[in-house]
């Protein structure tokens, strides 16, 4: 890295200007828990690093009417310390909270986890399941996009030159709506998901599902929305036949790879198991409110 | 590339330094400021030997750029004792022999101190989870956990006085 530059803008406009004007590779720095490792290993060789944490609003959780607004660089610890958000979306918060140690939680952010674009990113499935959107600032102004539109493949995003995510918009849950996220790893902590699954359900007063989203991680190049999984849940209560249909839909949606963390066959089976277990938790939580 | 000029507070003292954009906070502490208590273990945020407290939160200083420290407040293991008086966590590490080679110890001391700043009465489980980002090859962890829980007890007594 003979010519790395560092910039710490104090406004979104300034950040966009610096990013858009960069010659060569520009990287956005939030918590740095992925970026600094890649910098060190030489996997990324940026010409410019733009630290976004001095921009007002980039860190923090606030409630605005029927939604939460979470600054893009807000560290995981600030999510689980926020009682209202934790109560509203336990699945989103537990997904983020699964990432790394206390040291990592003080730095790692939703935007970083999303834009690092790992298929196994733990915070992403539950955000997609809750229909979270991101506000993106860029040279052509601001645009809003659903979280699932950001990652296009491992390490790749749809963000254009000069663009950065500034905040996430998380809708507040409807009555009898809740979520859950589960991941499988071969140990209990500090590992990368072999499979991750988020389930978000809305129930009627009788416990029948009226709306659902099922999202898998680490079983395809990007997170995947299991449309047939949602169909298996909507119109049904949580019974054995419903769970079997969900399990089947989750397994059919998988397009995993063989690697040191798991084989295709194993990942596919675990996806079905996690979908059933996450659905059971989400139904229980939704029914309890 | 021009060096970054940084003004920050380390262990209560205003500090200014120049650093390269790619230098980590750990590089700056050790190589520029001669604060070699923070150790370089993995350089990837796995081992916690470089743990420092930044604006009240524990952070792996290997995963932070030196340039990010502008205007922040940083505490390193060198700032844990009050002059010659060891912090209860340090004292209890000695009494419980919660170290052998000592390489991980600064990171554990800083992380444990930050835990007790927030919670004077952590359970064993909370303590083990809190310290899960610090790796130790020697002790098997049990002596470390005993030392931290004992330090918490001492601090509760001091707080009750």
Interface residues (C-beta under 8 A of the other chain):
Chain A: X1 X2 X3 X4 X5 X6 X8 X29 X31 X32 X33 X36 X37 X39 X40 X49 X51 X53 X75 X77 X100 X101 X102 X103 X104 X106 X107 X189 X190
Chain B: X1 X4 X20 X21 X22 X24 X43 X44 X45 X46 X48 X51 X54 X57 X58 X59 X60 X62 X63 X64 X65 X67 X68 X70 X111 X129 X130 X131 X132 X133 X134
